Amino acid sequence: MTTLPAVEPRPRGRAGQRYVSDFTELTRRVQAEGLMGRAYGFYWTCLGAAAVALGSLVAGMLLLGDSWLQLLLAGALGVLMAQLGFLGHEASHRQMFRSARWNDWTGRVLSGLLVGISYGWWMRKHTRHHASPNQLGKDPDIVSGAVAFSAEAVASRGTVGEWLARRQGFFYLPLLALEGLSLHVSSVRHLLDRQPVRHRWVEILFVGVRLVGYPVAVFLLLPPGMALAFIGVQVGVFGFLLGGAFTPNHVAMPIVDRGVKVDFLRRQVLMSRNITGGPLVHFLMGGLAHQVEHHLFPGMARPHLRRAAVHVRRYCAEHDIPYTENTLVGAYRHVLGYLNDVGLQGRADTFACPLAQAHRV
């Protein structure tokens, strides 16, 4: 776990307003550059390219017919589904259009009808994550599941669970291939749950058509064994890329204990990690490589995040706020080592971020 240097306690009264004005000043600089504007050309190009790619893959499947080369197309389809998932994520943040309605329905079509994920479920879960990244009891992304992201989660497991947790870093990457299946299952559970769901029947229709119609079409086109392999490869690649893009953003960054409050700027910067790299890395990350900037300005269009990073990096240096960025390989080396370390220290006390403690309200 990355530890951060201790700082002086947060001042109260008028002096405490500095922590509010810190973000206000940063926002002013970003807005002065016009970085909160829309990027219609980028998103219409992405949507058009995705439509062409999907049509081409369907045509390729029809032309190939009964051939194991179909698995190559399955992998390509998994890549496309991940990219559509990223676009759905951006629509949920109102990055694409000025109209909230346009963003919401674009997100529902992309996420539900094309990818097979409930837009409402994703919105509810992801909103909670953005509000309290890496905070125990608040961030749903660090809730104990197949993988324990905190020592507290390991300590609550039985003997078999602890044994697996101590080795979880070794099997984490293969588990990512199941992330796509997990997203589909969670979406169905959400839509069938008794709690209120906005546009429930529309979402059931969209997700149902995707999760039922897609396998039926594949089985009609291909022999049973090949069809199963096709769907397995597609779902595996989709889950690996989507989960693999979200993982390095916050895992192995400081975890904030329950009840601790941190000002917005530091809460978003200290718990997030940027990923450096070339065009391929940024494509695979689907706009999430600039995670710090995305958390600070969730409504900012993807093409503007790189320019915003220049201002945020400089501003953090001016105010002695640790700003974390790493290569994709370096981040994963840190992540996997941390996951094993969490398992080995499962009985230890939960890590508490020193800066979070110092700046608590």
LINVEN-V987653 format. One record per backbone hydrogen bond with DSSP energy under -0.5 kcal/mol. NH is the residue of the N-H (numbers start at 0). CO is the residue of the C=O. E is the energy in kcal/mol with one decimal. If there is no record, write none. Layout:
NH | CO | E
NH | CO | E
This chain:
1 | 251 | -0.9
9 | 357 | -2.6
14 | 11 | -0.9
15 | 11 | -0.6
15 | 12 | -0.6
16 | 12 | -0.5
16 | 13 | -1.3
17 | 14 | -1.6
18 | 15 | -1.5
19 | 16 | -1.0
20 | 16 | -2.6
21 | 17 | -2.0
22 | 18 | -0.6
23 | 19 | -1.6
24 | 20 | -2.7
25 | 21 | -1.8
26 | 22 | -2.8
27 | 23 | -2.0
28 | 24 | -1.9
29 | 25 | -2.1
30 | 26 | -2.7
31 | 27 | -2.0
32 | 28 | -0.8
32 | 29 | -0.6
33 | 30 | -1.7
34 | 29 | -1.7
36 | 33 | -1.1
42 | 38 | -2.1
43 | 39 | -2.8
44 | 40 | -1.9
45 | 41 | -2.3
46 | 42 | -2.7
47 | 43 | -2.4
48 | 44 | -2.8
49 | 45 | -2.3
50 | 46 | -2.0
51 | 47 | -2.2
52 | 48 | -2.7
53 | 49 | -2.7
54 | 50 | -2.4
55 | 51 | -2.5
56 | 52 | -2.3
57 | 53 | -2.2
58 | 54 | -2.3
59 | 55 | -2.5
60 | 56 | -2.3
61 | 57 | -2.1
62 | 58 | -2.2
63 | 59 | -2.5
64 | 60 | -2.0
66 | 64 | -1.9
69 | 66 | -1.8
70 | 67 | -1.7
71 | 68 | -1.4
72 | 68 | -1.0
73 | 69 | -2.1
74 | 70 | -2.1
75 | 71 | -2.1
76 | 72 | -2.6
77 | 73 | -2.0
78 | 74 | -1.9
79 | 75 | -2.3
80 | 76 | -2.7
81 | 77 | -1.9
82 | 78 | -2.0
83 | 79 | -2.4
84 | 80 | -2.1
85 | 81 | -2.1
86 | 82 | -2.0
87 | 83 | -2.4
88 | 84 | -2.1
89 | 85 | -2.0
90 | 86 | -2.2
91 | 87 | -1.9
92 | 88 | -0.9
93 | 90 | -1.8
94 | 89 | -2.3
102 | 98 | -2.1
103 | 99 | -2.7
104 | 100 | -2.5
105 | 101 | -2.2
106 | 102 | -2.6
107 | 103 | -2.3
108 | 104 | -2.1
109 | 105 | -2.7
110 | 106 | -2.9
111 | 107 | -2.0
112 | 107 | -1.1
113 | 108 | -1.8
114 | 109 | -1.2
115 | 110 | -1.1
116 | 110 | -3.4
121 | 117 | -2.1
122 | 118 | -2.6
123 | 119 | -2.2
124 | 120 | -2.3
125 | 121 | -3.1
126 | 122 | -2.2
127 | 123 | -1.3
128 | 124 | -1.6
129 | 125 | -2.3
130 | 126 | -1.7
131 | 127 | -1.5
134 | 131 | -1.6
135 | 133 | -0.6
135 | 255 | -2.5
137 | 134 | -2.0
138 | 134 | -2.7
139 | 137 | -0.7
141 | 138 | -1.5
142 | 139 | -1.1
144 | 146 | -1.4
148 | 146 | -0.6
153 | 149 | -1.4
154 | 150 | -2.3
155 | 151 | -0.9
156 | 153 | -1.8
161 | 157 | -2.5
162 | 158 | -2.1
163 | 159 | -2.3
164 | 160 | -2.4
165 | 161 | -1.9
166 | 163 | -1.4
167 | 164 | -1.1
169 | 166 | -1.6
170 | 166 | -0.8
171 | 167 | -0.8
174 | 170 | -1.7
175 | 171 | -1.3
175 | 172 | -0.7
176 | 172 | -0.5
176 | 173 | -1.3
177 | 174 | -2.1
178 | 175 | -1.7
181 | 177 | -2.3
182 | 178 | -2.3
183 | 179 | -1.9
184 | 180 | -2.5
185 | 181 | -2.6
186 | 182 | -1.9
187 | 183 | -2.1
188 | 184 | -2.4
189 | 185 | -2.1
190 | 186 | -2.2
191 | 187 | -1.8
192 | 188 | -0.8
192 | 189 | -0.7
199 | 196 | -1.2
202 | 198 | -2.5
203 | 199 | -2.8
204 | 200 | -2.1
205 | 201 | -2.8
206 | 202 | -3.1
207 | 203 | -2.4
208 | 204 | -2.6
209 | 205 | -2.0
210 | 206 | -3.0
211 | 207 | -2.1
212 | 207 | -0.7
212 | 208 | -1.4
213 | 208 | -0.7
213 | 209 | -1.1
215 | 211 | -1.9
216 | 212 | -2.4
217 | 213 | -2.2
218 | 214 | -2.6
219 | 215 | -1.9
220 | 216 | -1.4
221 | 217 | -2.6
226 | 222 | -2.9
227 | 223 | -2.5
228 | 224 | -2.0
229 | 225 | -2.5
230 | 226 | -2.5
231 | 227 | -2.5
232 | 228 | -2.6
233 | 229 | -2.5
234 | 230 | -2.8
235 | 231 | -2.3
236 | 232 | -2.8
237 | 233 | -2.3
238 | 234 | -2.5
239 | 235 | -2.5
240 | 236 | -2.4
241 | 237 | -2.4
242 | 238 | -2.8
243 | 239 | -2.0
244 | 240 | -1.4
245 | 241 | -1.5
246 | 242 | -2.2
247 | 243 | -0.7
248 | 245 | -1.1
249 | 245 | -0.5
249 | 246 | -1.0
250 | 246 | -1.7
252 | 249 | -1.9
253 | 269 | -0.6
255 | 133 | -2.9
259 | 256 | -1.3
266 | 262 | -2.7
267 | 263 | -2.1
268 | 264 | -2.1
269 | 265 | -2.5
270 | 266 | -0.8
271 | 268 | -1.2
272 | 248 | -1.9
273 | 323 | -2.5
274 | 288 | -2.6
275 | 325 | -2.4
281 | 277 | -2.0
282 | 278 | -2.3
283 | 279 | -2.6
284 | 280 | -2.1
285 | 281 | -0.7
285 | 282 | -0.9
286 | 281 | -1.2
287 | 284 | -1.6
289 | 286 | -0.5
290 | 288 | -1.0
293 | 289 | -2.1
294 | 290 | -2.3
295 | 291 | -1.9
296 | 292 | -2.8
299 | 296 | -2.3
300 | 36 | -0.6
303 | 300 | -1.6
304 | 300 | -0.6
304 | 301 | -1.4
307 | 303 | -2.0
308 | 304 | -2.0
309 | 305 | -0.8
309 | 306 | -0.6
310 | 306 | -0.9
311 | 307 | -2.5
312 | 308 | -2.8
313 | 309 | -1.8
314 | 310 | -2.7
315 | 311 | -2.6
316 | 312 | -1.8
317 | 313 | -2.0
318 | 314 | -1.5
319 | 316 | -1.0
320 | 315 | -2.8
321 | 319 | -0.6
323 | 321 | -0.5
325 | 273 | -2.1
327 | 275 | -0.7
330 | 326 | -2.7
331 | 327 | -2.2
332 | 328 | -2.2
333 | 329 | -1.8
334 | 330 | -2.7
335 | 331 | -2.8
336 | 332 | -1.7
337 | 333 | -2.3
338 | 334 | -2.4
339 | 335 | -1.7
340 | 336 | -2.1
341 | 337 | -2.8
342 | 338 | -1.7
343 | 339 | -2.3
344 | 340 | -1.6
345 | 342 | -1.1
347 | 344 | -2.3
352 | 254 | -0.7
356 | 352 | -2.3
357 | 353 | -2.5
358 | 354 | -2.1
359 | 356 | -0.9
